[in-house]
Amino acid sequence: MSRICELTGKGRQVGHNVSHANNKTKRVFLPNLQNVTLISDRLGRSVRLRVSTNGLRSVEHVGGLDNWLMKTKDEQLSLRVRRLKREVVKAGEPAAA
Protein backbone atom coordinates (compact mmCIF):
# COMPACT_ATOMS: atom_id res chain seq x y z
CA MET A 1 0.00 0.00 0.00
CA SER A 2 1.56 3.28 -1.06
CA ARG A 3 1.98 6.08 1.44
CA ILE A 4 -0.04 8.69 -0.44
CA CYS A 5 -3.09 10.59 0.77
CA GLU A 6 -6.08 9.64 -1.39
CA LEU A 7 -7.62 13.11 -1.15
CA THR A 8 -4.73 15.56 -1.36
CA GLY A 9 -2.11 13.44 -3.14
CA LYS A 10 0.44 14.27 -0.44
CA GLY A 11 3.23 11.68 -0.49
CA ARG A 12 6.67 11.08 0.93
CA GLN A 13 9.45 13.65 0.73
CA VAL A 14 13.19 13.05 0.75
CA GLY A 15 15.68 15.06 2.77
CA HIS A 16 18.68 14.80 5.04
CA ASN A 17 19.39 14.18 8.70
CA VAL A 18 22.00 16.78 9.60
CA SER A 19 24.26 16.02 12.55
CA HIS A 20 25.98 18.54 14.80
CA ALA A 21 29.14 17.97 12.71
CA ASN A 22 27.06 18.82 9.60
CA ASN A 23 27.16 15.23 8.27
CA LYS A 24 24.20 14.59 6.00
CA THR A 25 22.47 11.23 5.64
CA LYS A 26 19.41 10.57 3.50
CA ARG A 27 16.05 10.16 5.18
CA VAL A 28 12.38 10.04 4.25
CA PHE A 29 9.61 12.28 5.59
CA LEU A 30 6.31 10.37 5.53
CA PRO A 31 2.88 11.99 5.67
CA ASN A 32 0.74 11.30 8.73
CA LEU A 33 -1.80 8.95 7.12
CA GLN A 34 -4.87 7.72 8.96
CA ASN A 35 -7.55 5.23 7.97
CA VAL A 36 -10.79 7.18 8.35
CA THR A 37 -14.45 6.68 7.54
CA LEU A 38 -16.01 9.74 5.95
CA ILE A 39 -19.75 10.10 5.40
CA SER A 40 -21.16 11.26 2.08
CA ASP A 41 -24.46 13.08 2.57
CA ARG A 42 -25.51 12.83 -1.07
CA LEU A 43 -24.80 9.11 -1.36
CA GLY A 44 -26.12 8.34 2.11
CA ARG A 45 -23.25 6.01 2.94
CA SER A 46 -19.81 6.02 4.51
CA VAL A 47 -16.51 5.65 2.67
CA ARG A 48 -13.23 4.34 4.09
CA LEU A 49 -10.19 6.28 2.90
CA ARG A 50 -6.50 6.61 3.75
CA VAL A 51 -6.13 10.34 4.37
CA SER A 52 -3.41 12.60 5.77
CA THR A 53 -4.36 14.54 8.87
CA ASN A 54 -3.86 17.75 6.90
CA GLY A 55 -6.34 16.50 4.27
CA LEU A 56 -8.82 15.55 6.98
CA ARG A 57 -8.67 19.07 8.43
CA SER A 58 -9.24 20.49 4.94
CA VAL A 59 -12.32 18.31 4.43
CA GLU A 60 -13.77 19.46 7.75
CA HIS A 61 -12.95 23.11 6.97
CA VAL A 62 -14.79 23.01 3.62
CA GLY A 63 -17.86 21.42 5.17
CA GLY A 64 -17.70 17.71 4.48
CA LEU A 65 -16.61 15.15 1.92
CA ASP A 66 -19.14 16.12 -0.76
CA ASN A 67 -18.14 19.79 -0.73
CA TRP A 68 -14.45 18.83 -0.79
CA LEU A 69 -14.95 16.60 -3.85
CA MET A 70 -16.87 19.31 -5.74
CA LYS A 71 -14.13 21.85 -5.03
CA THR A 72 -11.09 19.70 -5.88
CA LYS A 73 -9.74 19.10 -9.38
CA ASP A 74 -9.73 15.51 -10.66
CA GLU A 75 -5.95 15.51 -11.28
CA GLN A 76 -5.24 15.75 -7.54
CA LEU A 77 -7.47 12.81 -6.56
CA SER A 78 -6.70 9.10 -6.59
CA LEU A 79 -8.58 6.79 -8.94
CA ARG A 80 -10.88 5.51 -6.16
CA VAL A 81 -11.81 9.02 -5.09
CA ARG A 82 -12.37 10.14 -8.70
CA ARG A 83 -14.94 7.35 -9.06
CA LEU A 84 -16.50 8.43 -5.78
CA LYS A 85 -16.67 12.03 -7.02
CA ARG A 86 -18.43 10.85 -10.18
CA GLU A 87 -21.04 9.05 -8.04
CA VAL A 88 -21.55 12.14 -5.87
CA VAL A 89 -22.01 14.38 -8.92
CA LYS A 90 -24.50 11.92 -10.41
CA ALA A 91 -26.43 11.69 -7.13
CA GLY A 92 -26.58 15.49 -6.88
CA GLU A 93 -28.13 16.02 -10.31
CA PRO A 94 -31.91 16.15 -10.47
CA ALA A 95 -33.49 13.26 -12.37
CA ALA A 96 -34.05 14.09 -16.04
CA ALA A 97 -37.69 13.78 -17.03
Order of alpha helices (4+ residues) and beta strands (2+ residues): beta-beta-beta-beta-alpha-alpha-alpha
